Amino acid sequence: MSDYNYEIIKASVIEWYEKVLYELKDKGEIILSKNSDDALIIDFDFQNCIAQLSVTNSQFVSYQFVYFEAMDVEISSLEETKPIYCFYDDDAMQKVDVIGALDEAFIFCSNYKVKEDASSQP
């Protein structure tokens, strides 16, 4: 049996969320917004961006089960509303690929513009 179906990936993402929550401390905010049979939604509030992680079993989306999108919190024009980071799974992925991609997304968002902020302070 494949290690990649909706129930398995949703359970794995919940485990990942609990690990991140434990390690997060004061690095940002993380909120489990929805956990139902058909969807898991987790919202992130980082220092310089916000993000949302969704795991769904919908047939009407362009990804398999998982999407993660992050946006800059300082949007000054409509043209800047594109995500600064995004990840979508597909049917060729395995659980380990998704968890690795979520780790990368979390690191990216945690570090987004942090060096800029530190260098601009006297």
C-alpha positions, 0 to 999 in steps of 0.5 A: 500500500502506498504511503500517500493517500489523503488519510495518511498525508493528513495525519502526517501533516498533523504530526509535522504541525505538532512538531513545529508548534513544539519547536516554534516558541516565539518565532511566530504564530501558528493556528490550527484553523480547521480540522475536519474529515474533509479539510485541515487548515493551518495558518502561520503568522511569521515576522514578515509574511503570512502563510496558509497550509491546507490539506483537502480531499477535494476533486476541484483543486489543481493539486493532489492534497496539500498546498502551502502559500505565503504572502509578504505582509507589506503589500503596497500594490495589487501587483505584489499580491503574488505568493512569495513562496508556494508548494503544491503536491502532485500524484508523483510525490510521497509522504517524505517529499511533502514533509521535506517541502513543508520543512523548507517552506517553514524555514523560508518563511521564518527567515524571509526578510529577517536579514534585511530587518536586522541590517536596517536597524542601528 
